[in-house]
Amino acid sequence: MTASESSITIARAAARAAADKIAQDIVALDVSERLALADVFLIASAPSERQVNAIVDGIEEELAKQDLRPVRREGRSGGRWVLLDYSDIVIHVQHEEDRVFYALERLWKDCPVVDLQLGDDASAKATAGSETE
């Protein structure tokens, strides 16, 4: 079983919104074979709490245009790791230090990566800043 087309479409819209807010290292993982509760994990990071919250705002605004609202939101007040649960897709926006520490990609390394089709401009935005490490 693989992620549904609708989950992948939502993940791509969320990834574009995150890229527009200069999110770094945007990755989507197809977790549908490992988890019954979600199809896709979208992970993005930022160098500051303020930018984490800006990315979250951008994602929520974009998905609201499609009448999608998270069923659960965690971590908003801290701005270090915000989780947006849209049932079939779970979005993690993390401060870059927390992303390195928790290493979600390593935990889910057996899951296939979803092609987010961000294109050259968005990909360049998404990786900007991570190249200086």
KELOLUM-533445 format. One record per residue: residue number from 1; y, z, x of N, C-alpha, C in turn. Coordinates in nm, 3 decimals, padded with zeros to 5 digits. Layout:
<sites>
SITE     n      n_c2      n_c3      n_c1     ca_c2     ca_c3     ca_c1      c_c2      c_c3      c_c1
SITE   NUM         Y         Z         X         Y         Z         X         Y         Z         X
...
</sites>
This chain:
<sites>
SITE     n      n_c2      n_c3      n_c1     ca_c2     ca_c3     ca_c1      c_c2      c_c3      c_c1
SITE     1   -00.118    00.000    00.085    00.000    00.000    00.000    00.125    00.000    00.089
SITE     2    00.222   -00.078    00.051    00.348   -00.081    00.126    00.463   -00.045    00.032
SITE     3    00.578   -00.021    00.091    00.696    00.015    00.013    00.727   -00.094   -00.089
SITE     4    00.774   -00.052   -00.205    00.807   -00.149   -00.310    00.931   -00.229   -00.269
SITE     5    00.942   -00.346   -00.326    01.058   -00.432   -00.297    01.188   -00.365   -00.339
SITE     6    01.185   -00.292   -00.451    01.307   -00.225   -00.495    01.348   -00.114   -00.397
SITE     7    01.252   -00.043   -00.340    01.284    00.061   -00.241    01.344   -00.001   -00.116
SITE     8    01.290   -00.114   -00.073    01.342   -00.181    00.045    01.483   -00.233    00.018
SITE     9    01.507   -00.285   -00.101    01.641   -00.333   -00.138    01.742   -00.219   -00.136
SITE    10    01.705   -00.103   -00.190    01.794    00.013   -00.189    01.819    00.059   -00.045
SITE    11    01.714    00.061    00.036    01.729    00.102    00.177    01.825    00.009    00.250
SITE    12    01.815   -00.120    00.223    01.905   -00.216    00.288    02.050   -00.195    00.244
SITE    13    02.072   -00.168    00.116    02.208   -00.143    00.067    02.264   -00.016    00.132
SITE    14    02.182    00.087    00.140    02.226    00.212    00.202    02.253    00.192    00.351
SITE    15    02.170    00.114    00.416    02.189    00.087    00.560    02.318    00.010    00.585
SITE    16    02.350   -00.087    00.500    02.476   -00.161    00.515    02.595   -00.067    00.496
SITE    17    02.585    00.022    00.397    02.694    00.118    00.373    02.709    00.211    00.493
SITE    18    02.597    00.254    00.550    02.602    00.341    00.668    02.663    00.267    00.787
SITE    19    02.624    00.142    00.805    02.678    00.062    00.916    02.829    00.041    00.899
SITE    20    02.874    00.026    00.776    03.017    00.010    00.750    03.096    00.133    00.791
SITE    21    03.030    00.248    00.793    03.094    00.374    00.834    03.059    00.408    00.979
SITE    22    03.014    00.308    01.053    02.985    00.318    01.197    02.871    00.417    01.226
SITE    23    02.770    00.419    01.141    02.650    00.499    01.169    02.580    00.441    01.291
SITE    24    02.511    00.526    01.362    02.439    00.485    01.483    02.289    00.484    01.458
SITE    25    02.221    00.396    01.528    02.074    00.394    01.530    02.013    00.401    01.390
SITE    26    02.047    00.308    01.306    01.996    00.305    01.169    01.855    00.250    01.170
SITE    27    01.762    00.328    01.116    01.621    00.290    01.114    01.563    00.324    00.978
SITE    28    01.477    00.236    00.926    01.405    00.265    00.803    01.256    00.258    00.832
SITE    29    01.184    00.356    00.781    01.039    00.364    00.801    00.969    00.356    00.666
SITE    30    00.865    00.276    00.660    00.783    00.265    00.540    00.682    00.380    00.543
SITE    31    00.708    00.483    00.466    00.622    00.602    00.464    00.529    00.603    00.342
SITE    32    00.520    00.492    00.271    00.446    00.486    00.145    00.297    00.515    00.162
SITE    33    00.239    00.482    00.275    00.096    00.509    00.296    00.070    00.653    00.338
SITE    34    00.173    00.724    00.382    00.158    00.861    00.430    00.205    00.966    00.328
SITE    35    00.300    00.927    00.242    00.357    01.020    00.145    00.347    00.964    00.004
SITE    36    00.318    01.051   -00.089    00.314    01.009   -00.229    00.453    01.018   -00.292
SITE    37    00.543    01.093   -00.228    00.672    01.119   -00.291    00.782    01.020   -00.256
SITE    38    00.762    00.932   -00.160    00.867    00.836   -00.123    00.804    00.712   -00.061
SITE    39    00.878    00.602   -00.068    00.836    00.477   -00.004    00.900    00.460    00.133
SITE    40    01.030    00.497    00.142    01.106    00.467    00.263    01.188    00.589    00.305
SITE    41    01.188    00.615    00.435    01.283    00.709    00.495    01.386    00.624    00.568
SITE    42    01.513    00.644    00.538    01.622    00.580    00.611    01.685    00.688    00.697
SITE    43    01.700    00.661    00.825    01.755    00.758    00.919    01.875    00.696    00.989
SITE    44    01.984    00.771    00.996    02.104    00.726    01.066    02.167    00.848    01.130
SITE    45    02.252    00.824    01.229    02.316    00.938    01.295    02.462    00.909    01.326
SITE    46    02.531    01.018    01.363    02.675    01.011    01.394    02.707    01.120    01.496
SITE    47    02.815    01.101    01.573    02.849    01.197    01.678    02.925    01.321    01.631
SITE    48    02.963    01.328    01.502    03.039    01.444    01.454    03.000    01.475    01.310
SITE    49    03.023    01.600    01.271    02.996    01.641    01.133    03.082    01.562    01.035
SITE    50    03.205    01.539    01.073    03.297    01.464    00.985    03.244    01.322    00.960
SITE    51    03.194    01.259    01.064    03.141    01.123    01.046    03.010    01.125    00.968
SITE    52    02.927    01.226    00.988    02.805    01.239    00.908    02.843    01.239    00.759
SITE    53    02.942    01.321    00.724    02.984    01.328    00.584    03.047    01.199    00.535
SITE    54    03.120    01.129    00.620    03.178    00.999    00.582    03.068    00.897    00.555
SITE    55    02.965    00.898    00.636    02.852    00.806    00.616    02.783    00.837    00.484
SITE    56    02.760    00.965    00.458    02.697    01.007    00.332    02.782    00.962    00.213
SITE    57    02.913    00.982    00.221    03.002    00.938    00.113    02.989    00.787    00.091
SITE    58    02.988    00.712    00.200    02.978    00.566    00.189    02.848    00.522    00.124
SITE    59    02.738    00.587    00.162    02.608    00.554    00.104    02.607    00.588   -00.045
SITE    60    02.655    00.708   -00.080    02.654    00.748   -00.222    02.742    00.656   -00.306
SITE    61    02.858    00.617   -00.253    02.947    00.527   -00.327    02.881    00.392   -00.349
SITE    62    02.818    00.338   -00.246    02.753    00.207   -00.258    02.638    00.210   -00.357
SITE    63    02.553    00.312   -00.348    02.438    00.319   -00.438    02.481    00.353   -00.581
SITE    64    02.593    00.424   -00.597    02.644    00.452   -00.731    02.684    00.323   -00.802
SITE    65    02.726    00.222   -00.727    02.759    00.092   -00.786    02.637    00.029   -00.852
SITE    66    02.518    00.071   -00.807    02.392    00.022   -00.865    02.335    00.124   -00.965
SITE    67    02.420    00.217   -01.009    02.380    00.325   -01.101    02.270    00.413   -01.043
SITE    68    02.273    00.433   -00.913    02.176    00.520   -00.847    02.246    00.647   -00.802
SITE    69    02.188    00.759   -00.838    02.241    00.890   -00.797    02.126    00.967   -00.733
SITE    70    02.154    01.044   -00.629    02.045    01.121   -00.569    01.994    01.228   -00.665
SITE    71    01.863    01.247   -00.667    01.806    01.353   -00.749    01.822    01.488   -00.679
SITE    72    01.841    01.482   -00.547    01.864    01.603   -00.470    01.947    01.570   -00.347
SITE    73    02.034    01.663   -00.311    02.118    01.648   -00.192    02.112    01.780   -00.117
SITE    74    02.084    01.775    00.011    02.074    01.896    00.093    02.161    01.882    00.217
SITE    75    02.220    01.992    00.263    02.289    01.996    00.391    02.431    01.947    00.395
SITE    76    02.487    01.915    00.282    02.622    01.857    00.278    02.727    01.950    00.340
SITE    77    02.718    02.079    00.311    02.823    02.171    00.358    02.824    02.185    00.510
SITE    78    02.708    02.177    00.574    02.703    02.191    00.719    02.742    02.064    00.793
SITE    79    02.709    01.949    00.735    02.744    01.822    00.797    02.664    01.789    00.921
SITE    80    02.555    01.861    00.945    02.473    01.834    01.063    02.354    01.745    01.028
SITE    81    02.295    01.770    00.913    02.182    01.691    00.867    02.189    01.689    00.715
SITE    82    02.226    01.575    00.660    02.235    01.561    00.516    02.119    01.477    00.468
SITE    83    02.050    01.527    00.367    01.938    01.456    00.308    01.977    01.415    00.167
SITE    84    01.962    01.287    00.138    01.985    01.233    00.004    01.851    01.183   -00.048
SITE    85    01.804    01.242   -00.156    01.674    01.206   -00.213    01.695    01.120   -00.336
SITE    86    01.659    00.992   -00.324    01.670    00.899   -00.436    01.530    00.870   -00.492
SITE    87    01.439    00.963   -00.483    01.300    00.954   -00.526    01.219    00.859   -00.436
SITE    88    01.234    00.730   -00.454    01.155    00.635   -00.375    01.207    00.618   -00.233
SITE    89    01.331    00.653   -00.210    01.390    00.644   -00.077    01.458    00.777   -00.045
SITE    90    01.432    00.827    00.073    01.495    00.951    00.120    01.580    00.915    00.242
SITE    91    01.708    00.951    00.235    01.803    00.915    00.340    01.838    01.040    00.420
SITE    92    01.822    01.028    00.551    01.857    01.136    00.644    01.975    01.089    00.728
SITE    93    02.088    01.157    00.720    02.201    01.129    00.807    02.219    01.254    00.893
SITE    94    02.199    01.236    01.023    02.197    01.350    01.113    02.304    01.340    01.221
SITE    95    02.353    01.455    01.263    02.435    01.462    01.383    02.344    01.415    01.497
SITE    96    02.399    01.340    01.591    02.314    01.281    01.695    02.235    01.386    01.774
SITE    97    02.290    01.505    01.793    02.216    01.610    01.864    02.095    01.657    01.784
SITE    98    02.112    01.671    01.653    02.000    01.712    01.567    01.895    01.602    01.559
SITE    99    01.939    01.478    01.563    01.843    01.368    01.556    01.753    01.368    01.679
SITE   100    01.811    01.392    01.794    01.731    01.399    01.916    01.636    01.519    01.908
SITE   101    01.686    01.633    01.865    01.606    01.755    01.861    01.488    01.743    01.763
SITE   102    01.514    01.696    01.641    01.410    01.690    01.540    01.322    01.566    01.549
SITE   103    01.372    01.459    01.607    01.295    01.337    01.638    01.207    01.291    01.521
SITE   104    01.269    01.263    01.408    01.192    01.219    01.292    01.113    01.092    01.320
SITE   105    01.171    01.001    01.398    01.099    00.877    01.430    00.968    00.907    01.504
SITE   106    00.970    01.008    01.589    00.848    01.044    01.661    00.744    01.103    01.565
SITE   107    00.790    01.184    01.470    00.698    01.243    01.372    00.632    01.137    01.285
SITE   108    00.706    01.031    01.257    00.658    00.926    01.167    00.629    00.796    01.243
SITE   109    00.595    00.807    01.371    00.579    00.690    01.458    00.469    00.594    01.412
SITE   110    00.374    00.642    01.333    00.266    00.554    01.286    00.308    00.469    01.166
SITE   111    00.426    00.493    01.114    00.473    00.419    00.996    00.546    00.292    01.040
SITE   112    00.524    00.184    00.967    00.593    00.059    01.000    00.745    00.070    00.981
SITE   113    00.817   -00.002    01.064    00.962   -00.008    01.053    00.998   -00.116    00.951
SITE   114    01.093   -00.086    00.864    01.140   -00.181    00.764    01.255   -00.262    00.823
SITE   115    01.249   -00.394    00.808    01.358   -00.481    00.854    01.475   -00.464    00.759
SITE   116    01.584   -00.407    00.809    01.700   -00.380    00.726    01.793   -00.499    00.711
SITE   117    01.770   -00.605    00.786    01.850   -00.727    00.777    02.000   -00.698    00.787
SITE   118    02.036   -00.616    00.885    02.177   -00.581    00.901    02.259   -00.693    00.963
SITE   119    02.199   -00.784    01.031    02.274   -00.892    01.095    02.340   -00.845    01.222
SITE   120    02.400   -00.937    01.295    02.458   -00.909    01.426    02.574   -00.812    01.420
SITE   121    02.669   -00.833    01.327    02.787   -00.746    01.321    02.750   -00.602    01.289
SITE   122    02.667   -00.583    01.185    02.629   -00.448    01.146    02.541   -00.382    01.252
SITE   123    02.453   -00.461    01.314    02.368   -00.404    01.420    02.451   -00.359    01.537
SITE   124    02.553   -00.435    01.570    02.640   -00.396    01.681    02.713   -00.267    01.647
SITE   125    02.759   -00.254    01.521    02.824   -00.130    01.478    02.726   -00.015    01.483
SITE   126    02.603   -00.039    01.437    02.505    00.067    01.425    02.462    00.121    01.561
SITE   127    02.465    00.037    01.663    02.422    00.085    01.795    02.539    00.122    01.883
SITE   128    02.660    00.097    01.839    02.777    00.134    01.919    02.776    00.284    01.943
SITE   129    02.804    00.321    02.064    02.805    00.463    02.097    02.671    00.509    02.151
SITE   130    02.559    00.456    02.101    02.430    00.498    02.151    02.402    00.435    02.288
SITE   131    02.473    00.330    02.321    02.454    00.264    02.449    02.515    00.343    02.565
SITE   132    02.606    00.434    02.534    02.673    00.511    02.639    02.590    00.631    02.684
SITE   133    02.479    00.657    02.616    02.396    00.772    02.652    02.313    00.744    02.774
</sites>
